[in-house]
Structures are given as structure tokens and as C-alpha cells.
Amino acid sequence: MKKFGARDQVGYALGDIGGSFVNLYISGFFLIFCTYVLGVSPYFMGTMFLLGKFFDAICNVIMGTLPDRWKLGKSGDKFLPYISISKWILAASCLLAFANVSSWGTTATHVWVVFVYLFFCVAYTADSIPYGSLASVITNDPVERTKLSRARAIGGMVVGLGFLSFVPMFIYDKSGSVVPEAFFQIAIVFSILSVLAYTGLVRLTTERIRDDNQPGIQSDYSFKEAFKVAIKNRPLIGMMVASIGSLLMINGVSQLAPMVFAERYHMPSAFAINSFISIGITLILFAIVPKLVAKFNKRNLVIATAIFSLVATLILTLVTIESVYVFMVVYNLATIGSSVFVMVVWALVTDCIDYAELQTGKHYEGTLFSLYSFARKAGMGLGSAIGSYALGWVGFVSGAKSQSPEVAEGILKMYTGIPIIAFVIMLLGVGIIYNLNEKRTNEMYAALKISRTS
């Protein structure tokens, strides 16, 4: 069996790239498409996002139990076969989401929007749960898992900053009006790239941690037992709370960002510039975060940067910056705590999964990750809902080619204000509930090393 190395890290990054082409595109631009092109109310969209993500969260738990119960194919791999199938469903969901059905009439259009969004939720869950769980069976070494977590963060950045940053240049014309057909054209490209990226993941990564379950045979798995293990796992509960805060910010502001630059600063192209500034900061973090983690510990680093970002975003909300260029730089620096959390969160989650193994001696990677993902989806739903409701709160007019100055100013304040709530929740989860400090983590892995070799 191949040793862990760059091949696994590149492959794992490709997995997040594949998911992000669809997930980030829908998260960032489905609201714009539905409100501007299909004429759907932001309140309707907010309610759908909220309820849809809770439906999605339930699907997460169901999906998480499948790999723990059954293995597909003859390879003996636990998660890769599921990804090989579900990647096609996810690509299809992207195409359906941006189909222009505005001629269907109000009722049919609303029904279609709900259908395609729920279909996307199921499709993304079918990919994301096996993918997220995969890290725990690629390697059991803490340092190597940190490298996988970092690789995953870079994967999302490649799409979020390297591709999505250019989307506004295509969906807005020179006058600032939305171009309806551009959304579906971009969906075609992103769907193809998603399938190719997931194919690279399957070919490059290796599942090294095996259990005794045989392909095609149901194990003695008990969801009731796995659930009891999860709810007694205090570190996992802490990460669930912290991730709700993180996704509240990411999903909330991602929907508002294109509108902030198009409506408040009258410069849609600034969205791309803002993304490149974020790339620069992320690349710096990519280089220094492992060193900072080694010196200060993952948990301490998240707490320190989240406190900084909480104070910084509070000031940014109270003080209006008129220069779009100054605003972009200050905003990206103010929210640096979110970038640090995203870069180390998966390493923290795998620590939680290993904590369960230490307590029980059993492998529940799929179920535990799915329950953690339940919280992530709740955070996504809350973030998307708040982002949508925020438009209604500030007087956004669906179907209008542009918004009033008052609405634009309101969108800006929501864009800077949502992170304040997010960082408070993140600090609650990581700083108070999550209790695996450096000493306890080292003791845990020392004990696991003994149990795994005995």
C-alpha cells in the first residue's frame, strides 16, 4: 500500500474543489438568480433555505450510516465507491438549479425552485458525507490529518476565489443589469469541472485504515449506539456549535457580497478584486498556520483570531468606509478568524472522531461525521436564511434591475454585521465547550497508539 504523501493531499484537495464548484456556486448565486431572474421573494427564499437545510441535515445522518453499514464494490474501500456514484447526481443538480423557468408562471416557478434546491441538498449530502469521512481512513497520524485539513481548505479557496470571483463579470452587463442566460452557461462549465475533480480524488487518494466489515455484507452497526457515543462526545458538540457560527457567516455573507459591490459601490468587478485580496491573505495563512499551530495549538489559534475578528468586524460595522478598495482590504483582514478556522477545522473534527474511538474502541467515522455535518447544514441553512431575510429587512425589491441607495447601504451593514454574531458563536463552541487542549490531545493519541498496535 502506498505511503501517505503529496498524492493524497492533492487528491483530497480535488475532492473539495469538486464539491465547491456546485456548492459555492449555488450558495453564492442561486439567491441572485431566483430573485432577479425568476422574481421570487427573498422572504420565500430565506424560508426555503432554512427548512431545506434542516431537511438536508436529516439526509446527512441517513447518508452517514450507509458506509458504516455497507461497503460497495469489491475494493474494500469504505467511502470512495459512494463518491464515484454521487458525483454525477451533484453535477446534475447544478444544471437544474440554474434552468430559467421564469415563463412557467408564479406557482410552477416556486414549486420548481423548491424541488431543485431539495434535490441539490440530497445530491451534495451524498458526496460531502463520504468525502468528509474519508480523511479519517486515509491516515490516523495527527500531523498528516492536519495536512489533509489544510489541503481541503485550499481546495475550496481555488474555486471560491479562483473561479467564483469572476462570475459577476458574466452575470452582470456593462450597465449593471443581470444577464439571465449566463447563469446556466456557467453551470454547465462548473458541472463538468466538478465531475473531473471528483474523479481525480478517487484515483489519487488511498484508504489505509480498514475495518473488519466485508464488501456487500451488513455489519453489526447500531445507530442507537453510535448516536449515544456522539452526544457524549463533548469536543464534537463544541465543534458542531463553532461550525454553526462559521457557516452562518460564510453562507450569509457569500450571498450578499456580489450585491454589496454591485449596488453599494457600483462596481461589480470589485467582487473579483476582493477575492484576489482574500487569496493573498489565505496564501500567507497557508504558509504560517502549521507553524502557528505547532507553537500555540489549533484550539488556541482559533480562539485568538476569532476574538480579534469579533472586535474588528464590530468596528467595521459602526464605521462606514466609502473607498471600495480600502473597504476590501480592511474587511478581509477583519474576518481573518474565519479563514484560520476553515483551515484547521477538519483536523479538529478528526480529533473528535478519534476521541470517540478512544472511548469505545469502535469505528463510527461515517455516523459521527454525518452528525457533525448535521450542525454544519443547520449553520448553512441559518446563514442562507438570514442572508435572504436581510434583503427583505432592508427593503430589497425582487425583479428590479437595481436597488435604492438606502437598500444598498442596508445590504452593506448586514454584510459587515452578520460576522459579529458568527464569531461569538465560534468562540462559544471552541473556547468553552470544546475541551481537547494540547495536553489532553497528546495524551489521547499516546493512548490510541498503544491500543491500535496491541
C-alpha positions as CSV (number, residue, x, y, z in Angstrom):
1,M,0.0,0.0,0.0
2,K,1.3,3.5,-1.0
3,K,2.6,5.7,1.8
4,F,0.8,8.9,2.7
5,G,2.2,11.8,0.7
6,A,1.6,14.6,-1.7
7,R,-0.6,12.4,-3.9
8,D,-3.2,12.0,-1.1
9,Q,-3.1,15.8,-0.3
10,V,-3.6,16.8,-3.9
11,G,-6.4,14.2,-4.3
12,Y,-8.2,15.3,-1.1
13,A,-8.0,18.9,-2.3
14,L,-9.6,17.9,-5.6
15,G,-12.5,16.5,-3.6
16,D,-13.3,19.9,-2.1
17,I,-12.8,21.5,-5.4
18,G,-15.3,19.2,-6.9
19,G,-17.9,19.9,-4.3
20,S,-17.2,23.6,-4.2
21,F,-17.9,24.1,-7.9
22,V,-21.5,23.2,-7.2
23,N,-22.0,24.1,-3.6
24,L,-20.3,27.5,-3.6
25,Y,-21.9,28.5,-6.9
26,I,-25.4,27.6,-5.6
27,S,-24.7,29.2,-2.2
28,G,-23.4,32.4,-3.7
29,F,-25.6,32.9,-6.8
30,F,-28.8,30.9,-6.5
31,L,-30.4,33.6,-4.5
32,I,-29.5,36.2,-7.1
33,F,-30.7,34.0,-9.9
34,C,-34.1,33.4,-8.2
35,T,-34.8,37.0,-7.1
36,Y,-33.5,38.8,-10.2
37,V,-34.3,36.3,-13.0
38,L,-37.3,34.2,-11.6
39,G,-38.8,37.1,-9.5
40,V,-39.0,35.0,-6.3
41,S,-39.4,36.9,-3.0
42,P,-36.3,37.0,-0.7
43,Y,-38.6,36.0,2.2
44,F,-39.7,32.9,0.3
45,M,-36.0,32.1,-0.5
46,G,-35.0,32.6,3.1
47,T,-37.7,30.3,4.5
48,M,-36.8,27.7,1.8
49,F,-33.1,27.8,2.6
50,L,-33.8,27.4,6.3
51,L,-36.3,24.5,6.0
52,G,-34.3,23.0,3.1
53,K,-31.1,22.8,5.1
54,F,-32.9,21.1,8.1
55,F,-34.2,18.5,5.6
56,D,-30.7,18.3,4.3
57,A,-29.3,17.8,7.8
58,I,-31.6,14.8,8.3
59,C,-30.3,13.4,5.0
60,N,-26.8,13.8,6.4
61,V,-27.5,11.4,9.2
62,I,-29.0,8.8,6.9
63,M,-26.2,9.1,4.4
64,G,-23.6,8.8,7.2
65,T,-24.9,5.5,8.4
66,L,-24.7,3.8,4.9
67,P,-20.9,3.5,4.6
68,D,-20.8,2.2,8.2
69,R,-23.4,-0.4,7.3
70,W,-22.5,-1.4,3.8
71,K,-19.4,-1.4,1.5
72,L,-20.0,-1.0,-2.2
73,G,-17.9,-2.9,-4.8
74,K,-15.0,-5.3,-4.3
75,S,-12.2,-2.9,-3.5
76,G,-12.8,-3.0,0.3
77,D,-12.9,0.9,0.3
78,K,-15.4,2.4,2.6
79,F,-16.1,5.8,1.2
80,L,-14.6,6.2,-2.3
81,P,-17.2,4.0,-4.1
82,Y,-20.0,6.2,-2.8
83,I,-18.3,9.3,-4.2
84,S,-17.8,7.6,-7.6
85,I,-21.6,7.3,-7.9
86,S,-22.8,10.5,-6.3
87,K,-20.6,12.9,-8.3
88,W,-22.9,12.5,-11.3
89,I,-26.0,13.4,-9.2
90,L,-24.3,16.5,-7.9
91,A,-23.4,17.7,-11.3
92,A,-27.0,17.3,-12.5
93,S,-28.3,19.3,-9.6
94,C,-26.2,22.3,-10.6
95,L,-27.7,22.3,-14.1
96,L,-31.2,22.0,-12.8
97,A,-30.7,24.8,-10.3
98,F,-30.0,27.4,-12.9
99,A,-32.5,26.5,-15.6
100,N,-34.6,29.6,-16.5
101,V,-38.2,28.6,-15.9
102,S,-39.5,32.2,-15.5
103,S,-42.0,31.6,-18.2
104,W,-43.8,28.8,-16.3
105,G,-45.9,31.1,-14.1
106,T,-45.6,32.1,-10.5
107,T,-46.9,28.8,-8.8
108,A,-44.9,26.4,-11.1
109,T,-41.8,28.5,-10.7
110,H,-41.9,28.4,-6.9
111,V,-42.6,24.7,-6.9
112,W,-39.6,24.2,-9.2
113,V,-37.3,26.3,-7.1
114,V,-38.1,24.2,-4.0
115,F,-37.7,21.0,-5.9
116,V,-34.3,21.8,-7.4
117,Y,-33.0,23.1,-4.1
118,L,-34.0,20.0,-2.2
119,F,-32.5,17.8,-5.0
120,F,-29.3,19.7,-4.6
121,C,-29.3,19.2,-0.9
122,V,-29.7,15.4,-1.3
123,A,-27.0,15.3,-4.1
124,Y,-24.5,17.4,-2.1
125,T,-25.0,15.3,1.0
126,A,-24.4,12.1,-1.0
127,D,-21.0,13.5,-1.9
128,S,-19.9,15.5,1.1
129,I,-20.5,12.9,3.8
130,P,-18.3,10.2,2.3
131,Y,-15.8,12.9,1.3
132,G,-15.6,14.4,4.8
133,S,-15.3,11.0,6.5
134,L,-12.6,9.9,4.0
135,A,-9.9,11.9,5.9
136,S,-10.2,9.6,8.9
137,V,-9.4,6.5,6.9
138,I,-6.6,7.9,4.7
139,T,-4.3,8.2,7.7
140,N,-4.5,8.1,11.5
141,D,-1.4,10.3,12.0
142,P,-2.4,13.7,13.6
143,V,0.2,15.7,11.5
144,E,-0.9,14.1,8.3
145,R,-4.5,14.8,9.1
146,T,-3.6,18.4,9.6
147,K,-2.1,18.4,6.1
148,L,-5.4,17.0,4.7
149,S,-7.4,19.7,6.5
150,R,-5.1,22.3,5.1
151,A,-5.4,20.8,1.6
152,R,-9.2,20.8,1.9
153,A,-9.1,24.5,2.8
154,I,-7.0,25.3,-0.3
155,G,-9.4,23.2,-2.4
156,G,-12.3,25.4,-1.5
157,M,-10.2,28.5,-2.0
158,V,-9.3,27.5,-5.5
159,V,-13.0,27.5,-6.5
160,G,-14.2,30.2,-4.3
161,L,-11.6,32.7,-5.2
162,G,-10.1,31.5,-8.4
163,F,-13.4,30.8,-10.3
164,L,-16.4,32.2,-8.5
165,S,-14.7,35.6,-8.2
166,F,-15.2,36.0,-12.0
167,V,-18.9,35.0,-12.0
168,P,-20.2,38.6,-11.6
169,M,-18.3,39.7,-14.7
170,F,-20.5,37.3,-16.7
171,I,-23.9,37.6,-14.9
172,Y,-23.9,41.5,-15.0
173,D,-23.7,43.5,-18.2
174,K,-22.0,46.9,-18.5
175,S,-25.0,48.7,-17.2
176,G,-25.1,46.5,-14.0
177,S,-28.2,44.6,-15.1
178,V,-28.4,40.8,-14.7
179,V,-27.8,38.5,-17.7
180,P,-30.2,35.5,-17.2
181,E,-28.7,33.1,-19.7
182,A,-25.2,33.4,-18.2
183,F,-26.2,31.5,-15.0
184,F,-26.9,28.3,-16.9
185,Q,-23.8,28.6,-19.1
186,I,-21.6,28.8,-16.1
187,A,-23.5,25.9,-14.5
188,I,-22.5,23.7,-17.5
189,V,-18.8,24.5,-17.1
190,F,-18.8,24.1,-13.3
191,S,-20.7,20.7,-13.5
192,I,-18.1,19.3,-15.9
193,L,-15.2,20.6,-13.7
194,S,-16.9,19.1,-10.6
195,V,-17.0,15.6,-12.1
196,L,-13.4,15.8,-13.3
197,A,-12.2,16.9,-9.8
198,Y,-14.0,14.1,-8.0
199,T,-12.6,11.6,-10.5
200,G,-9.1,12.9,-9.6
201,L,-9.9,12.4,-5.9
202,V,-10.9,8.8,-6.3
203,R,-7.8,8.0,-8.4
204,L,-5.2,9.8,-6.1
205,T,-6.3,9.0,-2.6
206,T,-5.8,5.7,-0.7
207,E,-8.0,4.3,2.2
208,R,-5.4,2.9,4.6
209,I,-7.4,2.4,7.8
210,R,-9.5,-0.7,7.3
211,D,-12.2,-2.3,9.5
212,D,-13.4,-5.9,9.5
213,N,-16.6,-5.3,7.5
214,Q,-16.7,-7.2,4.2
215,P,-17.9,-5.7,0.9
216,G,-21.6,-6.3,0.3
217,I,-22.2,-7.6,3.8
218,Q,-24.1,-5.6,6.5
219,S,-22.0,-5.0,9.7
220,D,-23.2,-5.3,13.3
221,Y,-23.5,-1.5,13.3
222,S,-26.0,0.1,15.7
223,F,-27.1,3.7,15.0
224,K,-28.5,3.9,18.5
225,E,-25.1,3.1,20.0
226,A,-23.3,5.4,17.6
227,F,-25.7,8.2,18.5
228,K,-25.1,7.7,22.2
229,V,-21.4,7.9,21.5
230,A,-21.8,11.2,19.6
231,I,-24.0,13.0,22.2
232,K,-21.5,12.2,24.9
233,N,-18.6,13.5,22.8
234,R,-18.1,17.0,24.3
235,P,-15.4,18.0,21.8
236,L,-17.7,17.0,18.9
237,I,-20.5,19.1,20.4
238,G,-18.2,22.1,20.6
239,M,-17.2,21.8,17.0
240,M,-20.8,21.5,16.0
241,V,-21.6,24.8,17.7
242,A,-18.5,26.5,16.3
243,S,-19.2,25.3,12.8
244,I,-22.8,26.7,13.0
245,G,-21.2,30.1,13.7
246,S,-18.6,29.7,10.9
247,L,-21.3,28.6,8.3
248,L,-23.6,31.4,9.5
249,M,-21.0,33.8,8.3
250,I,-19.8,32.1,5.2
251,N,-23.3,31.4,3.8
252,G,-24.8,34.6,5.0
253,V,-22.2,37.0,3.6
254,S,-21.5,35.0,0.4
255,Q,-25.0,35.8,-0.9
256,L,-24.6,39.5,-0.1
257,A,-21.1,40.0,-1.4
258,P,-21.9,40.4,-5.1
259,M,-24.7,42.8,-4.2
260,V,-22.6,44.9,-1.9
261,F,-20.1,45.7,-4.7
262,A,-22.7,46.0,-7.4
263,E,-25.3,48.0,-5.5
264,R,-23.4,49.9,-2.8
265,Y,-20.1,50.6,-4.5
266,H,-21.5,50.4,-8.1
267,M,-18.5,48.2,-9.1
268,P,-19.4,44.6,-9.8
269,S,-15.8,43.8,-10.8
270,A,-14.7,44.7,-7.3
271,F,-16.0,41.2,-6.3
272,A,-13.1,39.7,-8.2
273,I,-10.6,42.1,-6.8
274,N,-11.9,41.3,-3.3
275,S,-11.4,37.6,-4.0
276,F,-7.8,38.2,-5.0
277,I,-7.1,40.1,-1.8
278,S,-8.6,37.1,0.0
279,I,-6.4,34.8,-1.9
280,G,-3.3,36.7,-0.9
281,I,-4.2,36.6,2.8
282,T,-5.1,32.9,2.5
283,L,-1.8,32.0,0.9
284,I,0.1,33.8,3.7
285,L,-2.0,31.8,6.2
286,F,-1.3,28.6,4.3
287,A,2.4,29.1,4.9
288,I,2.3,30.2,8.5
289,V,-0.7,28.3,10.1
290,P,1.2,25.0,10.5
291,K,3.9,26.8,12.4
292,L,1.4,28.7,14.5
293,V,-0.4,25.5,15.3
294,A,2.8,23.9,16.3
295,K,3.6,26.8,18.6
296,F,0.2,27.7,20.0
297,N,-2.1,24.6,19.4
298,K,-5.0,24.5,16.9
299,R,-7.6,25.4,19.6
300,N,-5.7,28.4,21.0
301,L,-5.0,29.8,17.5
302,V,-8.8,29.7,16.6
303,I,-9.7,31.4,19.9
304,A,-7.2,34.2,19.5
305,T,-8.0,35.0,15.8
306,A,-11.8,34.8,16.5
307,I,-11.5,37.3,19.3
308,F,-9.6,39.7,17.0
309,S,-12.2,39.3,14.2
310,L,-15.1,39.8,16.6
311,V,-13.7,43.2,17.7
312,A,-12.6,44.2,14.1
313,T,-16.0,43.4,12.5
314,L,-17.8,45.3,15.2
315,I,-15.8,48.4,14.5
316,L,-16.2,47.9,10.7
317,T,-20.0,47.8,11.2
318,L,-20.0,51.1,13.2
319,V,-17.7,52.9,10.8
320,T,-18.6,53.3,7.1
321,I,-15.8,53.2,4.6
322,E,-16.5,54.9,1.4
323,S,-13.5,53.8,-0.6
324,V,-14.2,50.3,-2.1
325,Y,-10.5,49.5,-2.2
326,V,-9.9,50.4,1.5
327,F,-13.1,48.5,2.4
328,M,-11.9,45.3,0.7
329,V,-8.6,45.3,2.4
330,V,-10.0,46.1,5.9
331,Y,-12.8,43.6,5.5
332,N,-10.5,40.7,4.6
333,L,-8.2,41.5,7.5
334,A,-11.1,41.9,9.9
335,T,-12.5,38.4,9.1
336,I,-9.2,36.6,9.2
337,G,-10.5,34.5,12.1
338,S,-12.9,32.8,9.7
339,S,-10.1,31.8,7.4
340,V,-8.0,30.3,10.2
341,F,-11.0,28.3,11.4
342,V,-11.7,26.9,8.0
343,M,-8.0,25.9,7.6
344,V,-7.8,23.9,10.8
345,V,-11.5,22.8,11.4
346,W,-11.2,19.4,9.7
347,A,-8.1,18.5,11.8
348,L,-10.1,19.4,14.9
349,V,-13.1,17.3,13.8
350,T,-10.9,14.2,13.2
351,D,-9.6,14.7,16.7
352,C,-13.2,14.4,17.9
353,I,-13.7,11.2,15.9
354,D,-10.5,9.7,17.4
355,Y,-11.8,10.7,20.8
356,A,-14.8,8.5,20.2
357,E,-12.6,5.6,19.2
358,L,-10.6,6.1,22.4
359,Q,-13.8,6.0,24.5
360,T,-15.4,3.0,22.8
361,G,-12.7,1.2,20.7
362,K,-15.1,1.2,17.7
363,H,-15.1,3.0,14.3
364,Y,-18.1,5.3,13.7
365,E,-16.4,7.7,11.3
366,G,-19.3,7.9,8.9
367,T,-22.0,8.4,11.5
368,L,-20.0,10.8,13.7
369,F,-19.1,12.9,10.7
370,S,-22.7,13.0,9.5
371,L,-23.9,14.2,12.9
372,Y,-21.3,16.9,12.8
373,S,-22.3,17.7,9.3
374,F,-25.9,18.0,10.6
375,A,-24.7,21.0,12.5
376,R,-22.9,22.4,9.5
377,K,-26.0,22.1,7.4
378,A,-28.0,23.9,10.1
379,G,-25.4,26.6,10.0
380,M,-25.7,26.8,6.3
381,G,-29.4,27.0,6.5
382,L,-29.4,29.7,9.1
383,G,-26.8,31.7,7.2
384,S,-28.6,31.4,3.9
385,A,-31.9,32.3,5.5
386,I,-30.5,35.3,7.4
387,G,-28.8,36.5,4.2
388,S,-32.1,36.2,2.3
389,Y,-34.2,37.7,5.1
390,A,-31.7,40.6,5.4
391,L,-32.6,41.7,1.9
392,G,-36.2,41.8,2.9
393,W,-35.4,43.7,6.1
394,V,-33.6,46.5,4.2
395,G,-36.4,46.8,1.6
396,F,-34.9,44.8,-1.4
397,V,-37.2,44.8,-4.4
398,S,-37.3,41.4,-6.3
399,G,-37.1,41.6,-10.1
400,A,-35.8,45.2,-10.0
401,K,-32.7,46.0,-12.2
402,S,-31.1,47.9,-9.4
403,Q,-31.8,48.9,-5.7
404,S,-32.2,52.3,-4.0
405,P,-29.2,53.9,-2.1
406,E,-31.0,53.1,1.2
407,V,-31.3,49.4,0.4
408,A,-27.7,49.3,-0.8
409,E,-26.5,50.8,2.5
410,G,-28.6,48.3,4.4
411,I,-27.0,45.4,2.5
412,L,-23.6,46.7,3.4
413,K,-24.4,46.8,7.1
414,M,-25.7,43.3,7.0
415,Y,-22.6,42.2,5.2
416,T,-20.4,43.5,8.0
417,G,-22.8,42.8,10.9
418,I,-23.5,39.1,10.3
419,P,-19.9,38.1,11.1
420,I,-20.2,39.6,14.6
421,I,-22.8,37.0,15.6
422,A,-20.8,34.3,13.9
423,F,-17.6,34.9,15.8
424,V,-19.5,35.0,19.1
425,I,-20.9,31.5,18.4
426,M,-17.5,30.2,17.2
427,L,-15.9,31.3,20.5
428,L,-18.6,29.6,22.5
429,G,-18.0,26.3,20.7
430,V,-14.2,26.2,20.6
431,G,-13.4,28.3,23.6
432,I,-15.9,26.9,26.1
433,I,-17.4,23.6,25.0
434,Y,-14.5,22.0,23.1
435,N,-12.2,20.8,25.8
436,L,-9.4,19.0,24.0
437,N,-6.5,21.2,24.8
438,E,-2.9,20.4,23.8
439,K,-2.2,18.2,26.9
440,R,-5.4,16.2,26.5
441,T,-4.9,15.8,22.7
442,N,-1.3,14.5,23.2
443,E,-2.5,12.0,25.9
444,M,-5.3,10.8,23.7
445,Y,-3.0,10.0,20.7
446,A,-0.5,8.3,23.0
447,A,-3.3,6.0,24.3
448,L,-4.6,5.4,20.8
449,K,-1.2,4.4,19.6
450,I,-0.9,1.8,22.2
451,S,-4.5,0.4,21.6
452,R,-4.1,0.3,17.8
453,T,-0.8,-1.7,18.0
454,S,-2.0,-4.1,20.7
